[in-house]
Amino acid sequence: MKQLYDGANPSADAGLPVLLAWTWLETGRANEAAPLLRFNPIPSNSGASMFAAFDFPRIYYLRGLLAEQEGKPGEARANYQLFRHSPAPIR
């Protein structure tokens, strides 16, 4: 994922930072994941990528996981709640 992220055109797939952050959180590298979860991904002018369902609402789950790992239970709970109440992606 890191190689994809480093070599990607940022406007080509706005979801790569979310996927890389997910990878880092799952491997215990929360410090590297935190900056990538700061902003919501913005779809390119050509529309959402085929992996957009992994970006949103997953970013709220990942923010919750990060907050949990940082010892911020209130922030974690708020993000998990947003994740659970987000509409399912259109298929």
Backbone as CSV, one residue per row, in Angstrom:
resi,resn,N_x,N_y,N_z,CA_x,CA_y,CA_z,C_x,C_y,C_z
1,MET,0.819,-1.190,0.000,0.000,0.000,0.000,0.863,1.254,0.000
2,LYS,1.946,1.218,0.748,2.818,2.394,0.821,3.409,2.704,-0.549
3,GLN,3.794,1.685,-1.291,4.347,1.912,-2.627,3.289,2.489,-3.563
4,LEU,2.066,1.999,-3.472,0.977,2.553,-4.280,0.733,4.014,-3.926
5,TYR,0.692,4.284,-2.634,0.443,5.647,-2.156,1.554,6.596,-2.599
6,ASP,2.805,6.175,-2.451,3.936,7.025,-2.822,3.995,7.307,-4.317
7,GLY,3.567,6.353,-5.125,3.657,6.517,-6.571,2.386,7.024,-7.221
8,ALA,1.355,7.280,-6.426,0.050,7.649,-7.001,-0.073,9.137,-7.240
9,ASN,-0.849,9.457,-8.241,-1.263,10.834,-8.483,-2.389,11.113,-7.480
10,PRO,-2.250,12.115,-6.601,-3.262,12.348,-5.563,-4.675,12.547,-6.096
11,SER,-4.799,13.105,-7.284,-6.140,13.317,-7.828,-6.690,12.058,-8.489
12,ALA,-5.853,11.054,-8.714,-6.313,9.829,-9.380,-7.185,8.989,-8.467
13,ASP,-6.804,8.845,-7.213,-7.609,8.055,-6.281,-7.490,8.659,-4.894
14,ALA,-8.490,9.419,-4.527,-8.491,10.106,-3.231,-8.604,9.123,-2.077
15,GLY,-8.946,7.879,-2.344,-9.123,6.896,-1.291,-7.855,6.188,-0.853
16,LEU,-6.777,6.344,-1.588,-5.533,5.664,-1.202,-5.058,6.026,0.205
17,PRO,-5.156,7.281,0.624,-4.747,7.577,2.000,-5.566,6.813,3.040
18,VAL,-6.847,6.624,2.777,-7.703,5.878,3.707,-7.271,4.418,3.758
19,LEU,-7.021,3.836,2.608,-6.594,2.437,2.569,-5.235,2.243,3.237
20,LEU,-4.323,3.189,3.024,-3.015,3.091,3.669,-3.158,3.263,5.184
21,ALA,-3.987,4.210,5.620,-4.215,4.396,7.053,-4.805,3.131,7.670
22,TRP,-5.718,2.497,6.967,-6.323,1.250,7.431,-5.237,0.188,7.630
23,THR,-4.357,0.084,6.650,-3.251,-0.869,6.730,-2.373,-0.577,7.942
24,TRP,-2.035,0.682,8.123,-1.168,1.043,9.244,-1.839,0.803,10.595
25,LEU,-3.127,1.101,10.699,-3.824,0.850,11.971,-3.872,-0.640,12.287
26,GLU,-4.103,-1.448,11.283,-4.180,-2.894,11.486,-2.826,-3.510,11.829
27,THR,-1.752,-2.798,11.528,-0.411,-3.321,11.827,0.247,-2.571,12.979
28,GLY,-0.552,-1.810,13.743,-0.052,-1.151,14.939,0.745,0.122,14.714
29,ARG,0.559,0.756,13.571,1.317,1.974,13.252,0.388,3.188,13.238
30,ALA,-0.258,3.439,14.386,-1.240,4.523,14.499,-0.639,5.893,14.217
31,ASN,0.617,6.109,14.590,1.248,7.413,14.356,1.316,7.759,12.879
32,GLU,1.561,6.763,12.036,1.602,7.003,10.593,0.199,7.179,10.018
33,ALA,-0.784,6.528,10.625,-2.159,6.585,10.118,-2.835,7.917,10.420
34,ALA,-2.526,8.505,11.554,-3.231,9.708,12.022,-3.303,10.839,10.993
35,PRO,-2.195,11.259,10.365,-2.294,12.366,9.411,-3.151,12.033,8.182
36,LEU,-3.218,10.776,7.821,-3.989,10.379,6.633,-5.487,10.386,6.886
37,LEU,-5.888,10.371,8.148,-7.309,10.339,8.491,-7.853,11.716,8.861
38,ARG,-7.024,12.711,8.755,-7.414,14.060,9.154,-8.518,14.624,8.261
39,PHE,-8.469,14.363,6.971,-9.424,14.955,6.026,-10.257,13.875,5.345
40,ASN,-11.473,14.241,4.936,-12.312,13.333,4.168,-11.831,13.297,2.723
41,PRO,-11.828,12.122,2.102,-11.420,12.040,0.691,-12.421,12.766,-0.205
42,ILE,-11.920,13.446,-1.206,-12.767,14.161,-2.158,-12.667,13.438,-3.490
43,PRO,-13.791,12.980,-4.034,-13.743,12.275,-5.322,-13.216,13.187,-6.431
44,SER,-12.584,12.584,-7.408,-12.056,13.359,-8.532,-13.202,13.847,-9.413
45,ASN,-12.878,14.707,-10.355,-13.881,15.234,-11.290,-14.512,14.140,-12.129
46,SER,-13.800,13.037,-12.313,-14.328,11.946,-13.131,-15.268,11.037,-12.331
47,GLY,-15.500,11.362,-11.060,-16.416,10.577,-10.233,-15.674,9.726,-9.223
48,ALA,-16.449,9.057,-8.418,-15.878,8.208,-7.380,-15.194,6.991,-8.008
49,SER,-14.125,6.565,-7.380,-13.413,5.390,-7.881,-14.197,4.127,-7.544
50,MET,-13.792,3.025,-8.124,-14.489,1.771,-7.859,-14.250,1.280,-6.438
51,PHE,-13.281,1.864,-5.746,-12.995,1.488,-4.367,-13.567,2.479,-3.364
52,ALA,-14.417,3.387,-3.802,-14.972,4.419,-2.918,-15.704,3.820,-1.723
53,ALA,-16.270,2.650,-1.873,-16.983,2.017,-0.755,-16.031,1.685,0.393
54,PHE,-14.740,1.606,0.118,-13.765,1.362,1.174,-13.375,2.662,1.873
55,ASP,-13.588,3.801,1.223,-13.222,5.106,1.786,-14.289,5.623,2.734
56,PHE,-15.514,5.578,2.270,-16.621,6.131,3.026,-17.706,5.077,3.129
57,PRO,-18.156,4.778,4.284,-17.970,5.420,5.575,-16.812,4.863,6.402
58,ARG,-15.975,4.029,5.825,-14.885,3.378,6.569,-13.994,4.384,7.294
59,ILE,-13.839,5.586,6.765,-12.967,6.564,7.410,-13.428,6.846,8.843
60,TYR,-14.737,6.802,9.091,-15.233,7.041,10.454,-14.861,5.881,11.378
61,TYR,-14.927,4.682,10.863,-14.504,3.525,11.655,-13.018,3.638,12.005
62,LEU,-12.213,4.002,11.012,-10.770,4.112,11.234,-10.437,5.238,12.203
63,ARG,-11.162,6.353,12.114,-10.957,7.438,13.078,-11.326,6.972,14.487
64,GLY,-12.370,6.166,14.602,-12.743,5.607,15.894,-11.670,4.682,16.437
65,LEU,-11.139,3.838,15.575,-10.075,2.919,15.970,-8.833,3.694,16.414
66,LEU,-8.495,4.736,15.675,-7.345,5.566,16.037,-7.571,6.226,17.398
67,ALA,-8.748,6.814,17.598,-9.050,7.466,18.873,-9.007,6.464,20.021
68,GLU,-9.501,5.264,19.772,-9.455,4.204,20.787,-8.007,3.880,21.158
69,GLN,-7.157,3.753,20.157,-5.748,3.439,20.398,-5.019,4.590,21.088
70,GLU,-5.522,5.804,20.905,-4.910,6.975,21.535,-5.506,7.243,22.921
71,GLY,-6.435,6.395,23.367,-7.037,6.566,24.686,-8.068,7.680,24.752
72,LYS,-8.802,7.894,23.666,-9.850,8.922,23.607,-11.205,8.247,23.392
73,PRO,-11.794,7.675,24.447,-13.025,6.893,24.271,-14.214,7.692,23.756
74,GLY,-14.363,8.938,24.154,-15.486,9.746,23.668,-15.404,9.996,22.173
75,GLU,-14.214,10.331,21.713,-13.997,10.560,20.282,-14.184,9.265,19.508
76,ALA,-13.704,8.166,20.063,-13.871,6.860,19.409,-15.352,6.527,19.276
77,ARG,-16.103,6.706,20.353,-17.530,6.394,20.351,-18.277,7.235,19.310
78,ALA,-17.949,8.542,19.233,-18.607,9.426,18.266,-18.334,8.980,16.831
79,ASN,-17.098,8.595,16.535,-16.765,8.157,15.174,-17.383,6.805,14.848
80,TYR,-17.404,5.892,15.800,-18.064,4.601,15.565,-19.554,4.805,15.296
81,GLN,-20.160,5.749,16.013,-21.584,6.025,15.809,-21.831,6.578,14.406
82,LEU,-20.967,7.484,13.941,-21.090,7.983,12.566,-20.944,6.853,11.562
83,PHE,-20.010,5.955,11.816,-19.802,4.813,10.916,-21.065,3.950,10.843
84,ARG,-21.642,3.658,12.000,-22.821,2.788,12.030,-24.046,3.430,11.393
85,HIS,-24.138,4.741,11.432,-25.315,5.427,10.904,-25.128,5.978,9.509
86,SER,-24.006,5.741,8.895,-23.764,6.198,7.532,-24.545,5.326,6.556
87,PRO,-25.053,5.933,5.494,-25.772,5.123,4.506,-24.828,4.157,3.802
88,ALA,-25.370,3.045,3.399,-24.581,2.065,2.644,-24.235,2.655,1.287
89,PRO,-23.048,2.368,0.763,-22.681,2.886,-0.555,-23.602,2.322,-1.640
90,ILE,-23.836,3.123,-2.646,-24.647,2.682,-3.790,-23.836,1.733,-4.633
91,ARG,-24.428,0.654,-5.019,-23.707,-0.340,-5.825,-24.134,-0.277,-7.262
